[in-house]
């Protein structure tokens, strides 16, 4: 019988939430994604050992600072991944730039240039930006320049609407982190899939986009269980950890389609200027807390990466 993973691939683009070369080779996703946490994990991946050693050696000879080396290493890992997947690799702009539109745009262009120097066209990558107001404005500028963007750390409809208004190529709503917050706030251990707050958030965003003809790709992210993935089968893209991809690959049975453009629930279009965005985000305690926490955590891993490279 066909595995759940194969059935999912027939209705959804499956993305590997990993920067580990060995996992990507084994699981064969269409796209993959990186962030500071995943690049840190790649440092202990035997399949990446030669690549990382070569980058460190080249950086030392070029007199790069550990911070500059971290930036080039992130692109080097992404470049290696483009050789393993037919689609795109998302590469993240430094989290500390999340509230600086101009600096985010400049860093994004540096990333594109670094990929180009390695022979990789911008059509093979997505620039990953935190879905702050400033990050969304950076994406708007980059999209107009033909540089496609992935807006990450997305926890609310307000962020989703603003990203669509900016013409973002793709958004990554974080299913599991939303659910984590509500579990703690409501003192519950688990939710049935149809009542899972993270699942419901992505479904609402998907319905809004499809019923309003919005072309921005919805990519569910940050999954905690196979049940959450099943509940979003049919979403445009789903980015899934190697552990959960393996679980899907080992399970058989019928996987019904949960989302499709034809069954999307109607939703009235919303105007989302800066005051409305900031107020809606402020009014949503979960989104406010998880966005700030996500930025802090990505920055902490970025600083860990720099420290490790300095030590080596």
C-alpha positions as semicolon CSV with decimal commas, in nm:
position;residue;x (nm);y (nm);z (nm)
1;X;0,000;0,000;0,000
2;X;0,116;0,357;-0,073
3;X;0,278;0,540;0,218
4;X;0,126;0,856;0,365
5;X;0,431;1,047;0,242
6;X;0,377;0,941;-0,118
7;X;0,007;1,029;-0,093
8;X;0,094;1,368;0,056
9;X;0,339;1,437;-0,226
10;X;0,056;1,384;-0,477
11;X;-0,135;1,683;-0,336
12;X;0,123;1,903;-0,158
13;X;0,479;2,014;-0,228
14;X;0,688;1,852;0,046
15;X;0,980;2,057;0,176
16;X;1,253;1,923;0,408
17;X;1,292;2,132;0,722
18;X;1,660;2,043;0,737
19;X;2,005;2,155;0,632
20;X;2,153;1,809;0,679
21;X;2,284;1,680;0,347
22;X;2,239;1,314;0,442
23;X;1,871;1,363;0,533
24;X;1,796;1,554;0,214
25;X;1,965;1,286;0,001
26;X;1,764;1,013;0,170
27;X;1,424;1,183;0,179
28;X;1,438;1,353;-0,164
29;X;1,212;1,656;-0,099
30;X;1,131;1,906;-0,374
31;X;1,258;2,207;-0,175
32;X;1,442;2,251;0,152
33;X;1,492;2,527;0,404
34;X;1,770;2,655;0,627
35;X;1,794;2,881;0,928
36;X;2,066;2,936;1,192
37;X;1,940;2,639;1,397
38;X;1,957;2,408;1,096
39;X;2,302;2,532;0,990
40;X;2,422;2,461;1,344
41;X;2,290;2,106;1,307
42;X;2,474;2,076;0,974
43;X;2,803;2,139;1,155
44;X;2,769;1,796;1,316
45;X;2,648;1,626;0,997
46;X;2,924;1,393;0,865
47;X;2,797;1,442;0,510
48;X;2,873;1,816;0,539
49;X;3,213;1,777;0,706
50;X;3,428;1,826;0,394
51;X;3,221;2,124;0,275
52;X;3,240;2,298;0,612
53;X;3,613;2,233;0,650
54;X;3,677;2,378;0,303
55;X;3,470;2,689;0,378
56;X;3,647;2,746;0,709
57;X;3,988;2,705;0,543
58;X;3,894;2,945;0,261
59;X;3,758;3,195;0,512
60;X;4,075;3,180;0,719
61;X;4,291;3,240;0,411
62;X;4,070;3,531;0,305
63;X;4,094;3,684;0,653
64;X;3,718;3,667;0,713
65;X;3,583;3,738;1,058
66;X;3,382;3,457;1,222
67;X;3,066;3,661;1,155
68;X;3,146;3,696;0,784
69;X;3,235;3,327;0,769
70;X;2,897;3,236;0,923
71;X;2,728;3,430;0,643
72;X;2,925;3,257;0,366
73;X;2,888;2,915;0,532
74;X;2,510;2,952;0,537
75;X;2,514;3,012;0,162
76;X;2,763;2,728;0,108
77;X;2,529;2,484;0,283
78;X;2,238;2,620;0,079
79;X;2,438;2,587;-0,243
80;X;2,510;2,221;-0,164
81;X;2,140;2,163;-0,102
82;X;2,049;2,312;-0,443
83;X;2,244;2,024;-0,597
84;X;2,025;1,774;-0,413
85;X;1,675;1,912;-0,466
86;X;1,505;2,013;-0,791
87;X;1,333;2,315;-0,637
88;X;1,436;2,598;-0,409
89;X;1,637;2,648;-0,093
90;X;1,528;2,912;0,158
91;X;1,814;3,112;0,310
92;X;1,756;3,335;0,610
93;X;1,847;3,699;0,661
94;X;2,005;3,757;1,005
95;X;1,735;3,776;1,274
96;X;1,893;4,087;1,427
97;X;1,791;4,276;1,109
98;X;1,423;4,193;1,160
99;X;1,332;4,556;1,238
100;X;1,554;4,721;0,974
101;X;1,408;4,721;0,625
102;X;1,709;4,874;0,447
103;X;1,961;4,644;0,616
104;X;1,744;4,340;0,541
105;X;1,728;4,433;0,173
106;X;2,104;4,486;0,162
107;X;2,174;4,151;0,329
108;X;1,931;3,974;0,096
109;X;2,113;4,115;-0,205
110;X;2,445;3,997;-0,058
111;X;2,300;3,646;-0,025
112;X;2,181;3,652;-0,387
113;X;2,524;3,774;-0,501
114;X;2,703;3,501;-0,302
115;X;2,482;3,234;-0,460
116;X;2,544;3,386;-0,804
117;X;2,921;3,368;-0,745
118;X;2,870;2,996;-0,682
119;X;2,682;2,960;-1,010
120;X;2,334;2,946;-0,858
121;X;2,059;3,166;-1,000
122;X;1,819;3,358;-0,776
123;X;1,535;3,143;-0,914
124;X;1,673;2,853;-0,707
125;X;1,651;3,034;-0,374
126;X;1,405;3,208;-0,147
127;X;1,514;3,488;0,083
128;X;1,378;3,416;0,429
129;X;1,266;3,715;0,640
130;X;1,083;3,743;0,970
131;X;0,725;3,861;0,916
132;X;0,766;4,186;1,111
133;X;0,631;4,503;0,948
134;X;0,987;4,593;0,846
135;X;1,059;4,243;0,716
136;X;0,742;4,249;0,508
137;X;0,839;4,586;0,361
138;X;1,183;4,442;0,273
139;X;1,009;4,153;0,097
140;X;0,796;4,400;-0,099
141;X;1,110;4,576;-0,228
142;X;1,287;4,250;-0,310
143;X;0,985;4,100;-0,487
144;X;0,972;4,403;-0,716
145;X;1,337;4,331;-0,801
146;X;1,251;3,973;-0,894
147;X;1,393;3,822;-0,571
148;X;1,137;3,582;-0,425
149;X;1,086;3,579;-0,049
150;X;0,973;3,339;0,224
151;X;0,815;3,525;0,517
152;X;0,874;3,319;0,828
153;X;0,778;3,333;1,197
154;X;0,418;3,390;1,092
155;X;0,159;3,341;1,365
156;X;-0,141;3,556;1,275
157;X;-0,387;3,651;1,006
158;X;-0,264;4,011;1,027
159;X;0,084;3,898;0,921
160;X;-0,060;3,679;0,646
161;X;-0,270;3,964;0,503
162;X;0,023;4,208;0,508
163;X;0,247;3,952;0,336
164;X;-0,010;3,901;0,063
165;X;-0,046;4,278;0,016
166;X;0,334;4,298;-0,025
167;X;0,331;4,033;-0,297
168;X;0,540;3,784;-0,100
169;X;0,613;3,464;-0,290
170;X;0,561;3,237;0,013
171;X;0,466;3,246;0,381
172;X;0,552;2,997;0,657
173;X;0,283;2,989;0,930
174;X;0,421;2,802;1,233
175;X;0,168;2,535;1,328
176;X;0,345;2,369;1,619
177;X;0,457;2,686;1,795
178;X;0,101;2,821;1,790
179;X;-0,023;2,495;1,941
180;X;0,255;2,499;2,204
181;X;0,144;2,844;2,322
182;X;-0,223;2,748;2,351
183;X;-0,145;2,423;2,531
184;X;0,040;2,619;2,797
185;X;-0,217;2,901;2,812
186;X;-0,516;2,666;2,832
187;X;-0,351;2,396;3,043
188;X;-0,424;2,110;2,804
189;X;-0,204;1,821;2,689
190;X;-0,335;1,784;2,334
191;X;-0,602;1,882;2,083
192;X;-0,799;1,683;1,832
193;X;-0,674;1,785;1,484
194;X;-0,993;1,976;1,399
195;X;-0,956;2,181;1,720
196;X;-0,579;2,229;1,707
197;X;-0,513;2,607;1,717
198;X;-0,210;2,580;1,486
199;X;-0,402;2,377;1,230
200;X;-0,701;2,614;1,249
201;X;-0,472;2,915;1,192
202;X;-0,325;2,772;0,872
203;X;-0,666;2,665;0,745
204;X;-0,801;3,018;0,798
205;X;-0,505;3,172;0,612
206;X;-0,539;2,918;0,329
207;X;-0,911;2,994;0,295
208;X;-0,846;3,370;0,293
209;X;-0,583;3,339;0,022
210;X;-0,771;3,098;-0,203
211;X;-1,109;3,270;-0,176
212;X;-0,949;3,605;-0,263
213;X;-0,733;3,482;-0,551
214;X;-0,406;3,552;-0,367
215;X;-0,110;3,380;-0,533
216;X;0,122;3,376;-0,230
217;X;0,214;3,017;-0,144
218;X;0,103;2,890;0,200
219;X;0,365;2,660;0,354
220;X;0,272;2,510;0,690
221;X;0,578;2,475;0,914
222;X;0,693;2,375;1,264
223;X;0,495;2,053;1,300
224;X;0,478;1,858;1,624
225;X;0,294;1,548;1,501
226;X;0,187;1,346;1,199
227;X;-0,176;1,427;1,289
228;X;-0,112;1,799;1,234
229;X;0,033;1,722;0,891
230;X;-0,262;1,499;0,798
231;X;-0,501;1,779;0,898
232;X;-0,332;2,012;0,644
233;X;-0,290;1,764;0,356
234;X;-0,348;1,957;0,033
235;X;-0,194;2,282;0,161
236;X;0,030;2,437;-0,108
237;X;0,355;2,337;0,068
238;X;0,443;2,174;0,398
239;X;0,794;2,190;0,544
240;X;0,853;1,885;0,761
241;X;1,140;1,762;0,980
242;X;1,325;1,441;0,881
243;X;1,181;1,261;1,186
244;X;0,821;1,330;1,079
245;X;0,900;1,262;0,712
246;X;1,024;0,918;0,818
247;X;0,708;0,863;1,022
248;X;0,491;0,951;0,720
249;X;0,699;0,724;0,499
250;X;0,655;0,428;0,733
251;X;0,276;0,464;0,771
252;X;0,018;0,339;0,521
253;X;-0,357;0,387;0,493
254;X;-0,579;0,645;0,327
255;X;-0,479;1,012;0,348
256;X;-0,784;1,228;0,266
257;X;-0,728;1,574;0,123
258;X;-0,809;1,832;0,391
259;X;-0,750;2,155;0,193
260;X;-0,818;2,248;-0,168
261;X;-0,889;2,574;-0,353
262;X;-1,232;2,441;-0,453
263;X;-1,346;2,389;-0,094
264;X;-1,191;2,704;0,057
265;X;-1,434;2,893;0,280
266;X;-1,516;3,248;0,162
267;X;-1,341;3,530;0,349
268;X;-1,384;3,904;0,294
269;X;-1,069;4,092;0,187
270;X;-0,905;4,308;0,454
271;X;-0,700;4,629;0,425
272;X;-0,383;4,604;0,634
273;X;-0,186;4,927;0,668
274;X;0,083;4,974;0,929
275;X;-0,141;5,101;1,214
276;X;-0,389;4,815;1,162
277;X;-0,106;4,562;1,143
278;X;0,063;4,680;1,460
279;X;-0,266;4,696;1,650
280;X;-0,377;4,348;1,540
281;X;-0,039;4,200;1,631
282;X;-0,043;4,378;1,967
283;X;-0,393;4,249;2,037
284;X;-0,283;3,888;1,974
285;X;-0,077;3,781;2,276
286;X;0,024;3,450;2,118
287;X;0,148;3,607;1,794
288;X;0,330;3,888;1,976
289;X;0,508;3,649;2,213
290;X;0,595;3,380;1,958
291;X;0,724;3,628;1,699
292;X;0,953;3,794;1,955
293;X;1,066;3,458;2,092
294;X;1,138;3,322;1,744
295;X;1,353;3,623;1,654
296;X;1,545;3,593;1,982
297;X;1,603;3,220;1,933
298;X;1,723;3,255;1,574
299;X;1,959;3,531;1,686
300;X;2,089;3,316;1,973
301;X;2,164;3,030;1,731
302;X;2,330;3,274;1,492
303;X;2,558;3,393;1,772
304;X;2,628;3,028;1,869
305;X;2,728;2,957;1,510
306;X;2,969;3,254;1,509
307;X;3,123;3,138;1,838
308;X;3,172;2,783;1,709
309;X;3,339;2,909;1,393
310;X;3,564;3,138;1,595
311;X;3,671;2,840;1,807
312;X;3,750;2,634;1,498
